[in-house]
Amino acid sequence: MYIKRIRWSFGHRHVIAEINVTADRFSVYDDVLDGRFRDRLKLDKQTGSLTITNITTKYIGHYELLMNGLTMVFLLSVYDEISVKKGDSVTLDSDLTEIMDYYWIQWMYMIENTLIAEIYKPANSMTVYDNVLDGRFRDRLKLDDQTGSLTITDIRMKDAGRYQLQTGSVSKSFNLTVCGQTSVSVIEGEPVSLYSGRTEIMDDDVIRWMFGNENTLIAEINKQTGSMTVHDDALDGRFRDRLKLDNQTGSLTITDTRIADSNDYRLQSNFMDMLFRLNVYGDLNISCTCFIL
């Protein structure tokens, strides 16, 4: 398509870049909105594509492209990466200093797009939905009525995932990673399961199980490609035919455990980083025949 004129606007009102071939004008407006976009905009003269560098949450919103009389609208969402230890608390910050009288704020947990909390200012209502997802968040959600920020207390592994704040035309997302350590013991020969603590793996997640100090990959699930792989040949085939991976939760089961299986197992995903310390003990119930001389 031959481009005569392109205009990029932020929030439908603020022109931030434009190309006018007829007037031989190529402009990036760094100073709009208190210089928010200064030194961050790159406009491609050939295609008219716009690149924003060093993204932060203040760039969330609608971007409008006017090109040769056609209009396209893009909604930009920015993910905050947050890591927290199991048992701690975390606050998902709305970046608002106050809630306007016409605001409707909704917090979603992105497994099944579940609404977990909301503020509806026109009715002056504030609600925390404790009973959703089988009561997973019961008594652990706190909503700030001044800013709309959400606090989750006593973090658990199954709280890991993506949370989204929606208020008007602004969408803000958080990737919450939960870190933890668990000790597991089993008698040699018995099976043992290392539980992920999840009930479901998100569609864009990748689950990896690693063994030992060298973090040798022994099993993985890639939900993006729909693949599930157990690496039987790793470590000279030590785990051959003894690993079972749960495609629903990502949990790992080791059958016919051996003393040599004792070690650290690490579960890593886009939303989890968990260490399991497995101890395999010999059977203590050994009968002994004594002879009196």
N, C-alpha and C positions, 0 to 999 in steps of 0.2 A: 504494500500500500504506500502511495506517495503521500508524505506527511507535509501539510501546509502549516498547520498550527497545533501545538500541544500546550495544554495548561494543566498543571498539577495544583490541587488545593487540599488543604488540611481542614477537616471539620466542616467541609462544604463552603467555607467563607474565606479562609486565609490562603491566598495564592502564594505558593512556595517555590515554584519553578515554571518556566515556560519557554517554548521555542516558537518563533514566528519567522518562517522562512521568507515570506514576502518582505518583511521589514528587516530581514537579516539580524534578528535579535535572538540571543541565547542567554537566558538569565536564570540565576538561582538567587532567591531572596532569603539571604541568611538572617536578616534582622527582624523578620516578623516574629510575633509572639515572644518578645523580649530576647531575641537571638537564640531561641531554643534549638534551631537547626544549624547554627553557625558551624562551618567546617565539617558538616556531617552529610551534606547532600551531593550526590554525583548524578548528573543528567547525561544520558547517552545521546549524542547528537544524531546518530544514525537511526536509532530505534525509538528514542523518546522515553526509554525505560528510566525509572528513578531508583537510585540506591541510597539507603539511609545507613550510615555507619555508626558503630558504637551505640547500639540500641539500648534504651532504658525504658522504664514503664511510662514515662511522660510522653512517649510517642504513640501510645495506644490510641486508637480512634479510627475514624473514617478518612480515607484518602480518595479524592475524586479526580479522575482523569478525563479531560475534555480533549478529544482528538478528532479533527475534521468533522465537527458537529456531532460526534457520537460521545456518549458519557458512560464511563465505567466507574464503579465504586468498589474500593477495597477496604475491608475491615482488618486492621492490624492488631493482633494479640501478641503480648510479650509474656514469656514464661519466666518466673522467678524460680531459681533452683535453691531449695532449702533442705538442709540435712540436719537431722535431730536424732538424739539417742533415745532408745526405747525407755519409757518411763518419764521422760522430760515433758515439758510443755512447749508449745510453739504458737506464735501469733502470726497470722496471715494478714499483712497490713494492706488496707484499702487505698492508702495514700490520700485519703480525704481528710480534711481538717474539720469539716462539718457536713451534715447531711441536709440538703435543701428540702424545703417543704413538699416539693413535687417528686422527690426521689423514690424509686422502688429498687431496693438492693436485694439481690438473691445470691446465695452461696450454693454451688453445686459440687457434689462429689462425682467425678466423671465415670465411675463404674455405674452403668445404667442411667447416667445423667440424673442422679438423685438429688432432689432439693433437700438441703439439710438445715438451712437457716435463711430468714429473710426479714427485711424491714420495709414496711409500706408506710411512708410518711403521710400521705394524704389521709389515711385512717388512723395514724399514730399507733400502728401496731408493730410489734417485734416478736418473732416466733422462732423457736429452735425446735426442730423436728427430731426428737429423741428416739422415736420408735422405728424410723426407717432402717433398712438393711438389718433387720432382726435386732434392732436396738443397739447396734454397734457403738454408737456415739453417746449412749444414754449417760447423762450427768457429766459429760466431759466437754461440752461445747459452751463457750461464752461469747456473746455478741455485744460489741461496744455500741451503745445507742447514740454516741456522739460522732463516731467516725465510720462505723460499719465494719470495723476490723473483726476478725474471727480468731478466737483462741481455742486450741485443742489441748486438753490436759491429759496427763498420764498416757502418753503416746504408746501405741501398740503396733506390732508389725503390720497388722492388717489395715492400719490407717494410712499406710504408704500409698501414694498414687497422685493423681492430678485433681486439683481443686480449682474451681473457676468462680470469679466474682463478676456478676453482671449488674451494671447500673446504667440505665438509659442506653446510650450508644457506646458506652465504654465497657470493654471486656478485659479482665486481667486474670492470668492463670498462674498457678503455682505447681511446680513439680516437687512433691514432698518425698524425700528419701529418709527412711528410718534405718538406723544402725543399731545392732545389738549383738550380744554374745551369750551363748547358751552351752552348758555342759550336759552331755548325754552319756549314760553308762549302759552297757549291755553285757550279758554273759556270752562267751564265745559259742558260736554255732546258732545263736538266735538272730532273727532279723531285727533291724532297727530303722526307724524312720526319722529323718531330719525334716521337721515341718517348717514350711515357709511362713506360716501364719496368715496366708492369704486364702480367700475363698474363690478368687478369680484372678486370672492374669489379664492385664489390659491388652488391647489389640495391637498396640505399638511397642510392647515390651519385649525385652530379650533377657532370658534367665540363664545364668551360667553357674555351674557348680565346679569349684576348684578344690584340689587336694594338696595338703602339705605346704611347706614353706615356699616351695617353688611355684605354687598356684597352678598345678597341672590341671588342665581342663578335662573333666571326666564326663560331663553331661551338659546339655543345653537345650533350651526351647527358644525358638525365634517365632514369635506370633506374627511378625510382619510377613514372613515367608511361609508360615504354616508348617515349619519343620520342627522335629523333635529328634535329638541324636544322643545316643549313649556311646561314649568313646571306650569301647571294650578293650582296645589294643593299647591304651595308655598305660604307662608304668609296667611294661612287659606283660600286659594282660592280667594284672593283679585282680581286677574286678570283673573279669569276663563272666558273663551270664549271671552276675550277682547284683546288678543295678536296675532299679525300676524307677521311672520318672513319671510323676503325675502331671498329665497335660493340663488339667484344670487348675491346680494350685501351684505347681512347680516344686512340690515336696519330693525328696529323694529317699528311697528305701534301699538299704543294703541287706541282702539276704546272706545266710550262712556266714556270719561275721567271723573274722579271724583276729588274732592278737595284732597282726601286722596292720590291720585297718585302723588301729588307734592313731589318731592324728587330728590336725585341724582341717575342717571342711568349710569352705567359704561360699556363700550364696551371694551373687551379685546380679543386680538388674538395674533398670533405669530408675527404680524407686526403692531398692533395698540394698543393704550391705550388711550381711549377717555372718558371724563366725560361730561355728559349732565345734566344740572340743569333744571328740568322741573317745571314750575309754572302753576298751574291750577286755573283759576279765576272764580268766580261766574258770571252769566250773569248780566251785569250792566244795561241792557235795561229792567228794571222792571217798569211796569206802576203803577201809584199811583193815587188813587181817594181821593180828598181832600174835606172835608165838612166844610162849613162856618157856624159857630154857631151864 
